[in-house]
C-alpha cells in the first residue's frame, strides 16, 4: 500500500487536502471517504483499517477534508484564507466539495467509485449521488447514518427551543454568522444560519427519518445502486429510535441495501475497528 498527500479543490476553489492510499497493483477503482460533522481525514482511527481493507481488495482509498472539517477553521481558497468549519458550513455545499474530489479522481484514471460517508458524511454522500446521478459511482457505503434533526433535538434537550428562537432572532436581525450555544459540538458554538438552515426538521439533509418508522424518503428511494450500512448496536447517534425501527426504515427505503450490526460498537467504532474491517472485507468479497 502506498500513500500520497494530495490537495484537490472543490468546484468553487476551496482546497480540500486528503490522503490517497493506493494498492501495489494499479487500479481504476477508488473509495472516496466523507468524514462527519466537525471531523477531518486524519483523526478517525478506523481510517487506518479502511485503507487496509480497501487496498487489499484492489481499491484506492481517499479520505479528505471537506468544508465542514473541525469546528471553526481556516481553509485555503485561491490566494486567500477563508473561515469555514462545521460551525459555518451549509449542507448543500457538500455537492461542491464531493464533485471537486470526483472530478480529481477521474482525471487520475479512476472511473469505478464507491462513495463512503461516516455520520453526517452519510447524508452528504447520499445527497451528492441523488443530485448528480453519476454513473461512475457504483456503490455507497454508509458508516453510521443518523437522523440528524432528531439527534440534535435529543442532544440539546431542554435548550432545543431556545436554540431555535435564538437562531431565528439572529437571522431576522441580519446576524446570520453569529454563534449561538449548541451543546452537540465540543466547542459549544454554531452559527445561527447553519443551525436554522440545516439541522432542524424538514431541512434538505433530513432524509434518514428513523422517527417515522413506516415513512418513505423520496431521496433514499432514488438510489438503485447497492448500499452497505455497518453500524453498532451501541451507537449513541444512530439509535435515536429502537434498533429494529432503524433497520426497518433503511430496508423499507433503500432498494438494494445490506445492513450489518456490529456488536458493542459505538458511533466511532471505538475498539471495534477490526470488526468493521472484517464486515467490509466480507461484503466486498461477496458483492463487489
C-alpha positions in Angstrom: 0.0 0.0 0.0 1.3 3.5 -1.0 0.3 6.9 0.4 0.2 10.3 -1.2 -0.8 13.7 0.3 -3.0 15.5 -2.2 -4.6 18.9 -2.4 -7.6 18.9 -4.8 -10.1 21.7 -4.9 -13.9 21.9 -4.5 -15.6 23.2 -7.6 -15.7 26.7 -6.0 -12.0 26.7 -5.4 -11.6 25.6 -1.8 -8.5 23.4 -1.2 -9.5 20.0 0.3 -6.4 18.2 1.4 -6.6 14.4 1.6 -4.5 11.2 1.8 -4.6 8.9 -1.2 -3.9 5.2 -0.4 -3.2 3.0 -3.4 -2.7 -0.7 -3.7 0.5 -2.1 -5.1 -1.2 -3.2 -8.3 -2.7 -0.3 -10.4 -6.5 0.1 -10.3 -9.3 2.2 -11.7 -11.4 1.6 -8.5 -11.5 4.1 -5.6 -13.4 4.7 -2.4 -14.0 8.4 -1.6 -14.5 8.8 2.2 -16.5 11.7 3.5 -15.9 12.5 7.2 -18.7 13.5 9.6 -19.6 16.8 11.3 -16.5 18.6 12.6 -14.3 15.7 11.5 -11.3 15.5 9.3 -9.4 12.9 7.3 -6.7 12.2 9.9 -8.3 11.8 13.3 -10.7 8.9 12.8 -8.5 5.9 13.7 -10.8 3.5 11.8 -9.5 5.1 8.6 -6.3 3.0 9.0 -8.4 -0.2 8.9 -10.5 1.1 6.0 -7.3 2.0 4.0 -6.0 -1.6 4.5 -9.2 -3.4 3.7 -9.9 -1.4 0.6 -6.4 -1.5 -0.9 -6.3 -5.3 -0.1 -9.4 -5.6 -2.2 -8.0 -3.7 -5.1 -9.4 -0.2 -4.4 -7.6 3.1 -3.8 -8.9 4.9 -0.7 -9.2 8.6 -0.4 -10.3 10.4 2.8 -10.3 14.2 2.5 -11.1 17.3 4.4 -14.4 18.9 3.4 -15.5 22.4 4.3 -17.2 21.0 7.4 -13.9 20.0 8.9 -13.3 20.7 12.6 -15.5 23.4 14.2 -14.0 26.7 13.0 -11.0 26.6 10.7 -9.1 28.5 8.0 -9.2 27.0 4.6 -7.2 28.0 1.5 -9.2 29.4 -1.4 -7.1 30.6 -4.4 -4.9 33.3 -3.0 -6.6 33.8 0.4 -7.7 32.1 3.5 -11.4 31.9 4.4 -13.1 30.8 7.6 -15.1 27.6 7.3 -15.7 24.6 9.5 -18.9 22.8 10.7 -20.0 25.8 12.7 -20.4 27.7 9.5 -20.9 25.2 6.7 -24.1 24.8 4.7 -25.2 21.3 3.9 -26.0 21.8 0.2 -22.4 23.0 -0.4 -21.3 19.4 0.1 -22.0 18.9 -3.6 -19.3 21.4 -4.4 -16.8 19.5 -2.3 -17.6 16.0 -3.4 -17.9 17.0 -7.1 -14.4 18.5 -6.9 -13.0 15.3 -5.5 -14.8 13.2 -8.0 -13.5 15.3 -10.9 -10.0 15.0 -9.5 -10.1 11.2 -9.2 -11.5 10.8 -12.7 -8.5 12.8 -14.0 -6.3 10.3 -12.3 -8.0 7.5 -14.1 -10.5 6.3 -11.5 -13.9 5.6 -13.1 -15.3 3.0 -10.6 -16.2 4.9 -7.5 -17.6 3.9 -4.1 -18.9 6.9 -2.1 -18.5 6.3 1.6 -19.7 8.6 4.4 -19.4 8.5 8.2 -22.1 10.1 10.3 -23.1 13.4 8.7 -20.9 12.4 5.8 -23.5 9.7 5.0 -26.1 12.4 4.4 -23.6 14.2 2.1 -22.8 11.0 0.1 -26.4 10.3 -0.5 -27.3 13.8 -1.3 -24.5 14.2 -3.8 -25.4 10.9 -5.5 -29.1 11.8 -5.9 -28.3 15.2 -7.2 -25.6 14.2 -9.7 -26.6 10.6 -10.6 -23.0 10.0 -11.7 -22.7 6.6 -13.4 -19.1 6.3 -12.2 -20.5 5.8 -8.7 -21.2 2.1 -8.4 -21.8 1.7 -4.7 -22.5 3.7 -1.5 -21.2 2.7 2.0 -22.9 4.4 4.9 -21.0 4.2 8.2 -23.5 5.0 11.0 -26.0 7.2 9.2 -28.0 9.5 11.5 -31.5 11.0 11.9 -29.8 14.4 12.2 -32.7 16.6 13.4 -33.8 14.0 16.0 -30.2 13.6 17.2 -29.9 17.4 17.5 -33.1 17.6 19.5 -32.1 14.8 21.8 -28.6 16.2 22.5 -29.8 19.8 23.1 -32.7 18.6 25.3 -34.4 21.4 27.2 -32.3 24.0 25.3 -33.6 22.9 21.9 -36.4 25.5 21.6 -34.0 28.2 23.0 -31.6 27.4 20.2 -34.3 27.7 17.6 -35.5 31.0 19.0 -32.0 32.5 19.2 -31.1 31.4 15.7 -34.3 32.8 14.3 -33.8 36.1 16.1 -30.2 36.4 14.8 -31.3 35.8 11.2 -34.2 38.3 11.4 -31.7 40.9 12.7 -29.1 40.3 9.9 -26.7 38.4 12.2 -26.7 35.0 10.4 -23.0 34.4 11.3 -23.5 35.0 15.0 -22.5 32.0 17.0 -25.2 30.5 19.3 -24.8 28.0 22.1 -25.0 24.4 20.8 -24.2 21.5 23.1 -23.8 18.9 20.4 -20.5 20.4 19.5 -17.5 20.1 21.8 -16.8 23.8 21.3 -20.5 24.6 22.1 -21.0 27.1 19.2 -22.7 27.1 15.8 -23.7 29.9 13.5 -27.4 30.8 13.6 -27.6 30.3 9.8 -26.1 26.8 9.9 -28.3 25.7 12.7 -31.5 27.1 11.4 -30.9 26.2 7.7 -29.7 22.7 8.1 -30.2 21.0 11.5 -33.9 21.3 12.1 -36.7 19.1 10.9 -37.7 19.1 7.2 -34.5 20.6 6.0 -32.6 19.3 3.0 -30.4 16.8 4.9 -33.4 15.3 6.8 -33.9 12.0 4.9 -32.9 9.4 7.5 -36.1 9.8 9.3 -35.9 6.8 11.7 -38.6 8.6 13.9 -41.0 7.8 11.0 -40.6 4.0 11.1 -43.1 3.5 8.2 -42.2 6.7 6.4 -41.0 6.9 2.8 -38.0 9.0 1.8 -38.1 10.5 -1.7 -34.3 10.9 -1.5 -33.4 7.4 -0.4 -35.9 5.8 -2.8 -34.0 7.3 -5.8 -31.0 5.0 -5.1 -30.8 1.9 -7.3 -27.1 1.0 -6.7 -26.0 -1.2 -3.8 -25.8 0.4 -0.3 -23.9 -1.2 2.5 -24.5 0.0 6.1 -22.5 -1.2 9.0 -23.2 0.4 12.4 -23.0 -0.6 16.1 -25.7 -1.7 18.5 -24.3 0.9 21.0 -24.3 3.8 18.5 -25.3 6.8 20.6 -26.0 8.9 17.5 -27.8 6.5 15.1 -30.0 4.9 17.7 -32.4 7.8 18.4 -35.1 5.1 17.9 -35.1 1.3 18.7 -32.6 -0.5 16.5 -35.4 -2.5 15.0 -37.1 0.7 13.8 -33.8 2.0 12.3 -33.2 -1.2 10.4 -36.8 -1.4 9.2 -36.7 2.2 7.9 -33.5 1.7 6.0 -34.6 -1.6 4.4 -38.0 0.0 3.6 -36.4 2.9 1.8 -33.3 1.5 0.1 -33.9 -0.9 -2.8 -30.6 -2.7 -2.7 -29.4 -2.5 0.9 -27.4 -4.7 3.2 -27.1 -3.9 6.9 -24.5 -5.3 9.3 -24.8 -4.6 13.0 -21.5 -4.7 14.9 -22.0 -5.9 18.5 -21.0 -3.3 21.2 -19.7 -0.8 18.6 -20.4 3.0 19.3 -20.6 5.8 16.8 -16.8 5.9 16.3 -16.4 2.1 16.3 -14.2 2.5 19.3 -12.3 -0.7 20.0 -14.2 -2.3 17.1 -12.0 -1.2 14.2 -11.0 -4.8 13.3 -14.7 -5.9 13.3 -15.5 -3.0 11.0 -12.7 -4.0 8.7 -13.9 -7.6 8.6 -17.5 -6.9 7.7 -16.4 -4.6 4.9 -14.0 -7.2 3.6 -16.7 -9.8 3.6 -19.1 -7.5 1.8 -16.6 -6.6 -0.9 -15.7 -10.2 -1.5 -19.3 -11.2 -1.8 -20.7 -8.2 -3.7 -18.0 -6.0 -5.4 
